[in-house]
């Protein structure tokens, strides 16, 4: 796993394991996360697929809201760390 963004990668792994995604998507994402860590394209894909899951499969409205907030939190934190890294390299 990449040495960068380990916290965000671990959080996304936990989310992918908990949400009832299709098995093939789950395996592909987990393999990629363990091998290379988190990336923006993957986070967007995970969130898009999450939004397509029926609320009942997620355990109701509360669970949907909780998972959605977790995914958005990972997305924001990853974006902030990327912006910070890019800022440090430019100065």
Secondary structure, DSSP 8 states (H G I E B T S, - for coil): --SSSHHHHHHHHHHHHHS---HHHHHHHHHHHHHH---HHHHHHHHHHHHHS-HHHHTSHHHHHHHHHHHHHHHHHHHHHHHHHHHHHH-
